[in-house]
Amino acid sequence: MEHYNMSLTLKVWRQKNNKEQGKFETYSVKDISSEMSFLEMFDVLNEQLIAEQKEPIAFDHDCREGICGMCSMVINGRPHGPWHHTTTCQLHMREYKNGDTIVVEPFRADAFPVIKDLAVDRTAFDRIIQAGGYVSVNTGNAVDANSIPIEKHSADEAFASAACIGCGACVAACPNASAMLFTSAKVSHLAMLPQGAPERKTRVVDMVEQMDKEGFGGCTNIGACEAECPKGISLENIARLNREYMGAMLDGGSQNAV
């Protein structure tokens, strides 16, 4: 693939904190390599701002390998940008051409308040997991990995659900700012495994209740969450959560699943 450099215009959301009103500011960057990642391009912009004695743009990042889910940006209206099943940190500048204008803003949701600029507070996800995303185990020596036989289809389904990295793109993509895809993935991967059976009914009730407390919107099955999820988490998880929740409520939410 041919390597080339480009100049770009960036319209970036700047906001001091969640109390103050934000706005878009326009920046120009030059000599951006097509082989750079999107975050590397932002590193160049921040170095430029620091050299000009201006405040750099705050944005989340950690692994830069598509694993941690920290790189939450909405790029030209799409969470994580235009590439399918790709996080912002894995998006590369060869997607763009010389002279392009790119609009970058934070994930928008009441439950994800802006910390600063492009960084948002996603600890609401942590509290949903704390409400029920755990299993009961006996203390003592570690159990052999193959001591509990698990049917392959169930294991595969659980693994696919567990691929969720908790980035929040599903919330940012949803016009209702719903967290159903995230919550359903966390409920599903434990519900599909025998290790998750002891808390199966209380888990789904507690996690859904916490999700509602955090102020996320309701799910209306639009499907934007699955379309923008960098890990391709399936909408089938939402259907599974609804079945789990209905079963738990019919049983009082306190007994183990059959």
C-alpha positions in Angstrom: 0.0 0.0 0.0 1.4 3.4 -1.0 2.5 5.6 1.8 1.6 9.3 1.7 1.5 12.4 3.9 -1.5 14.7 4.2 -2.8 17.9 5.8 -6.1 17.8 7.6 -8.5 20.1 9.3 -9.8 18.9 12.7 -12.9 20.1 14.4 -12.5 18.9 18.0 -14.9 19.2 20.9 -13.3 21.2 23.8 -14.9 21.2 27.2 -13.2 22.2 30.4 -15.4 20.0 32.6 -19.0 18.7 33.0 -20.2 21.9 34.5 -19.1 24.2 31.7 -20.5 24.4 28.2 -18.2 23.0 25.4 -17.7 24.0 21.8 -15.9 22.8 18.7 -12.5 24.3 18.0 -10.7 24.0 14.6 -7.1 22.9 14.2 -4.9 22.3 11.2 -2.3 19.5 11.2 0.3 18.9 8.5 2.6 16.0 7.4 0.3 13.3 8.8 1.5 9.9 7.6 -1.1 7.6 6.2 0.5 4.9 8.3 -0.2 6.7 11.6 -3.1 5.5 13.8 -5.8 8.0 14.6 -4.5 8.4 18.2 -0.9 9.0 16.9 -2.4 11.8 14.8 -3.8 13.3 17.9 -0.4 12.9 19.6 1.0 15.1 16.8 -1.7 17.6 17.3 -1.1 17.7 21.1 2.6 18.2 20.6 1.8 21.1 18.2 -0.5 22.6 20.8 2.1 22.2 23.6 4.7 23.9 21.4 2.3 26.8 20.9 1.9 26.9 24.7 -1.8 25.9 24.4 -3.6 23.3 26.4 -3.5 19.8 24.8 -6.7 17.9 24.1 -7.7 15.4 26.7 -8.7 11.9 25.4 -8.7 8.4 26.8 -6.3 5.7 25.7 -4.3 2.9 27.2 -3.4 -0.3 25.3 -3.8 1.1 21.8 -4.3 -2.5 20.6 -8.1 -2.6 20.5 -8.3 -4.5 23.8 -9.0 -2.0 26.7 -11.9 -0.1 25.3 -10.6 3.3 26.5 -10.4 5.1 23.1 -13.9 6.6 23.1 -14.2 9.1 20.3 -17.1 9.8 17.9 -15.5 10.5 14.5 -17.6 12.1 11.8 -20.7 11.0 13.6 -19.6 7.3 14.2 -18.3 5.9 17.5 -14.8 4.7 16.9 -14.9 6.0 13.3 -15.8 4.4 9.9 -14.0 1.0 10.1 -16.2 -2.0 10.9 -15.3 -3.9 14.1 -12.4 -1.5 14.9 -11.6 0.7 17.9 -10.4 4.3 17.5 -6.8 3.3 18.3 -6.8 0.7 15.5 -8.2 3.2 12.9 -5.4 4.3 10.6 -5.1 7.6 8.7 -5.0 5.8 5.3 -8.8 6.0 5.6 -8.5 9.8 4.9 -7.0 11.9 2.1 -5.3 15.2 1.9 -7.5 18.1 2.7 -10.2 16.2 4.6 -12.0 17.7 7.5 -12.6 15.4 10.5 -15.1 16.1 13.3 -14.2 14.5 16.6 -16.4 14.6 19.7 -16.9 12.6 22.9 -19.4 9.8 23.5 -22.8 11.5 24.1 -24.9 10.1 27.0 -26.2 11.5 30.3 -24.8 8.4 32.0 -21.3 9.2 30.5 -20.6 12.8 31.8 -17.8 14.6 30.1 -14.6 14.7 32.3 -12.7 17.0 29.9 -12.7 17.4 26.1 -13.0 13.9 24.6 -12.8 12.0 27.9 -16.0 10.8 29.5 -16.7 9.1 32.8 -17.8 5.5 32.1 -17.8 4.3 35.7 -21.5 3.6 35.3 -20.4 0.4 33.5 -18.3 -0.5 36.5 -21.2 -0.2 38.8 -23.4 -2.4 36.6 -20.7 -5.1 36.7 -20.3 -4.7 40.5 -24.1 -5.3 40.8 -23.9 -8.8 39.5 -21.0 -9.6 37.3 -19.4 -12.2 39.5 -19.6 -15.9 40.4 -19.5 -17.8 43.7 -16.5 -20.1 44.1 -15.2 -22.3 46.9 -12.0 -21.1 48.5 -8.9 -23.3 48.4 -6.8 -24.7 45.6 -7.6 -23.7 42.0 -10.0 -26.2 40.3 -8.7 -27.9 37.2 -9.8 -26.1 34.1 -11.5 -29.2 32.6 -13.2 -30.3 35.8 -16.6 -29.0 34.7 -17.6 -30.2 31.2 -19.2 -27.5 29.2 -21.1 -28.1 25.9 -19.2 -26.5 23.0 -22.0 -24.3 21.7 -22.5 -22.8 25.2 -18.8 -22.3 25.6 -18.6 -20.6 22.2 -21.6 -18.4 22.9 -20.2 -17.4 26.3 -16.8 -16.6 24.8 -18.4 -14.4 22.1 -20.4 -12.5 24.8 -17.3 -12.1 27.0 -15.5 -10.4 24.1 -17.2 -7.1 25.1 -14.5 -4.6 26.1 -16.9 -2.2 27.8 -15.9 0.7 25.6 -19.4 2.3 25.5 -19.8 2.6 21.7 -23.1 0.8 22.0 -24.4 3.6 24.2 -23.0 6.4 22.0 -24.5 4.8 18.9 -28.0 4.3 20.4 -30.4 7.3 20.0 -31.8 6.3 23.4 -28.3 6.0 25.0 -29.2 2.5 26.0 -26.7 0.2 27.8 -28.6 -3.0 27.0 -26.0 -4.5 24.6 -23.3 -4.0 27.2 -25.4 -5.3 30.1 -26.7 -8.2 28.1 -23.2 -9.3 27.1 -22.1 -9.3 30.8 -25.2 -11.2 31.8 -25.0 -13.7 28.9 -21.5 -14.9 29.2 -22.1 -15.9 32.9 -25.6 -17.3 32.3 -24.2 -19.6 29.6 -21.7 -21.3 31.9 -22.4 -23.6 34.9 -20.1 -21.4 37.1 -22.6 -18.6 36.7 -25.6 -20.6 37.9 -25.7 -19.8 41.6 -26.4 -16.0 41.0 -28.1 -16.4 37.6 -31.5 -15.0 38.6 -30.3 -12.4 41.1 -27.6 -11.3 38.7 -29.9 -10.3 35.8 -32.3 -8.4 38.1 -29.6 -6.6 40.0 -27.7 -5.6 36.9 -30.8 -4.4 35.0 -31.8 -2.4 38.1 -28.4 -0.8 38.3 -28.4 0.0 34.6 -31.7 1.9 35.1 -30.4 3.7 38.1 -27.5 5.0 36.1 -29.8 6.8 33.7 -29.3 4.8 30.5 -32.2 4.8 28.1 -34.4 2.0 27.1 -33.8 -0.4 24.2 -36.0 -0.2 21.1 -34.1 -2.7 19.0 -32.8 -0.2 16.5 -29.6 -2.2 16.1 -27.1 0.7 16.0 -25.3 -0.8 19.0 -24.4 -4.0 17.2 -23.5 -2.1 14.0 -21.0 0.1 15.9 -19.6 -2.4 18.4 -15.9 -2.9 17.7 -16.2 -6.5 18.9 -19.4 -7.4 17.0 -21.4 -8.2 20.1 -24.7 -9.7 18.9 -28.2 -8.4 19.5 -29.1 -12.0 20.4 -27.6 -11.2 23.8 -30.4 -8.6 24.4 -33.0 -11.2 23.6 -31.3 -13.6 26.1 -31.2 -10.9 28.8 -34.9 -10.3 28.3 -35.6 -14.0 28.7 -33.4 -14.2 31.8 -35.0 -11.2 33.3 -38.6 -12.4 32.7 -37.8 -15.8 34.1 -36.1 -14.3 37.2 -39.0 -11.9 37.8 -41.6 -14.7 37.5 -39.5 -16.7 40.0 -39.1 -13.8 42.4 -35.5 -13.1 41.2 -34.1 -15.2 44.1 -33.8 -18.9 43.0 -31.4 -20.6 40.7 -32.2 -21.2 37.1 -33.3 -24.6 36.0 
